Amino acid sequence: MLALCGVRGDARAVPGGINAALEILRTGERFYDPGLYADAVATVSAALRVVAAAAHASAARLHRIPHALRADHAGRDRARC
C-alpha cells in the first residue's frame, strides 16, 4: 500500500503520455531530439514505477499475515498517504 502512495503522481500522469512517449522512442527523427527523448524516457520510467508498485502491493497481499499485524500495518499505511 505504501508503495502505491509513492507513485500516485506518476499514476495520474502516465496514461495521458505513454503512447506519445513510445512513439517518440520508435521514431528515428524524434528519437534523436534530446528534449523529446528525455521526456519520453521519464514517462516510460514513471510507467514502470507504477507497474512495479502495483505488483509489489498485490504480492504483499498474497502472504499470510496474522490479523493483529495486518490491522496494525494497514492503519499505519493509510496514515502516511
KACOR-V150208 format. One record per backbone hydrogen bond with DSSP energy under -0.5 kcal/mol. NH is the residue of the N-H (numbers start at 1). CO is the residue of the C=O. Records with the same first field share a line. If there is no record, write none. Layout:
NH: CO ; CO
This chain:
5: 1
6: 2
7: 3 ; 4
8: 5
11: 7
12: 8
13: 9
14: 10
15: 11
16: 13
17: 13 ; 14
18: 14
21: 17
22: 18
23: 19
24: 20
25: 21
26: 22
27: 23
28: 26
31: 27
32: 28
33: 30
34: 32
37: 33
38: 34
39: 35
40: 36
41: 37
42: 38
43: 39
44: 40
45: 41
46: 42
47: 43
48: 44
49: 45
50: 46
51: 47
52: 48
53: 49
54: 50
55: 51
56: 52
57: 53
58: 54
59: 55
60: 56
61: 57
62: 58 ; 59
63: 60
65: 63
70: 66
71: 67
72: 68
73: 69
74: 70
75: 71
76: 72
77: 73
78: 74
79: 75
80: 76
81: 77
